[in-house]
Amino acid sequence: MLVDSHCHLEFPDFADELDAVVRRAAEAGIGLMVTIGTRLSRFDEVRAIAERYDQIYCTVGVHPHEAEAEGQKTADQLIELAKHPKVIGIGETGLDYFYEHSPRQAQASSFRAHIAAARETGLPLIVHTRDADDETAAILAEAVGQGRLTGVLHCFSSSRQLAEKAVDLGFYISLSGILTFKKALELRDIARDVPTDRLLVETDAPYLAPVPKRGKRNEPAYTAHVAARLAEIRGMTPEAIADATTDNFFRLFTRADRSQATLAC
């Protein structure tokens, strides 16, 4: 079994065929999926999908792109919404200095509020970071120094230094379809060296479809292509990668119930 640890099933890309998308995921061996919150104004849609399917969980959070409009200055609302039993993580949150759709100060403030919510709820933090390695590392190091905190750097495509720092801080590294891209040589080197017990796989669907599906809309079924490439890079069997990444997922996302996994017969 594989787990797609990060996708966006409430996006309009899936509106007309969500049942088929979920069915294809099961047929590809994807037993669980996590649909990720990016705006509190759309959290009801995210939660409704998780409630509709046993094998789908969700998170609550505000993407750094939305930090100016919806970013949180305190943890209160995140903590309240995270009481729902299908919410298993806080985020995605973090820093994006590539697009800078929101001011850096707003991003950092919201990031810290999410960190506070993760610590209060005991749920893992889902971190988005792009072109902000040093700042992300500094905020996470500061936060871990203030008390227990765990989480994952999702769709990892940053530096080796950030990967090593995240692992040192107790975080996990999640790999997406970028791992399969022709020019992702440095990322494949990093993926080879991350400790096996800190690896997750994801799609970030509908974005970043992996080879051989590149150019198409991504979907959870394609997690299998990411996992297969990761197994090849690390000299492991696909079964071993599936076992390791799935065990890692349940170790991190402790509120998720393995018995809810659904696979096609």
Residue, then its C-alpha position, 0 to 999 in steps of 0.5 A: m500500500l502507498v499513501d498520497s500524503h499531499c493532494h488537493l482534491e477540492f480543487p475544480d480540476f477534480a469536481d466532475e470525476l472525484d469518485a473516478v479519481v478515488r477509484r483509480a487511486a485504489e486500483a493503483g495501490i494508493g490506500l489513503m490520501v490526504t487532501i490539504g487545506t490552503r484557505l480557511s474560506r474553503f475548509d468546509e469543502v476540504r473537510a466535506i471530501a474527507e467526510r465523504y470517503d473513509q480513505i481520505y483525511c484532511t488538514v487545516g491551514v493557510h498557504p503562504h500565497e494566501a497569507e495576506a488575505e487569510g493568514q492567521k495571527t493567532a492559533d485559535q481558529l486553526i486549533e478549533l477546526a483541527k478538533h474534527p476527527k478527519v483533520i490529521g495535520i496543520g497546514e500547509t503553511g510556510l514561506d514562498y519567496f519565489y512568487e511572493h503573492s503575500p508579503r514576507q512578514a505576513q507569511a512569517s506571522s501566519f507560519r508561526a501561528h500554524i506552528a503554535a497550533a501544531r504544538e497545541t494540538g499535537l498534530p504534524l505541521i505541513v510545510h511549504t517552502r520555496d526560495a526561503d531555505d534559510e528563513t524556513a530553517a531558522i523559524l523551524a529551529e526556533a520553534v523546535g527549541q521551544g518545545r516538541l514539534t514535528g512535521v513534513l517538508h512537502c513537495f521537497s525541491s530545496s537544498r541538501q542543507l535544508a533537508e539535513k536540517a529538517v531531518d535533524l529537527g525531527f521532520y520528514i521529507s516528502l517527495s513528489g513528481i519533481l523527483t522524476f523530472k529530467k533535470a532534477l539531478e540534485l533532488r535525486d541525490i538528496a532523495r538517495d541520502v535521506p534516512t529511509d525512516r524520514l521519507l514520504v511520497e505525494t503527488d501535490a495533485p493536480y500539479l506536477a504530474p510525474v514522468p510518464k504522465r508529465g504534462k497531464r493533470n496529476e492525480p493520487a494514482y500517480t503516487a505509484h510513479v513517484a514511489a517507483r522512481l524513489a525505489e530505483i534511486r535508492g536501490m530498493t524494491p517498490e514493495a520496500i519503499a511502499d512499506a517504509t513510506t506508509d509506515n512513516f506516514f502513520r508514525l507521523f500522522t498519528r490520528a490517521d487510521r490504517s484500517q480505513a485504507t481502501l484498495a481495489c481487489 
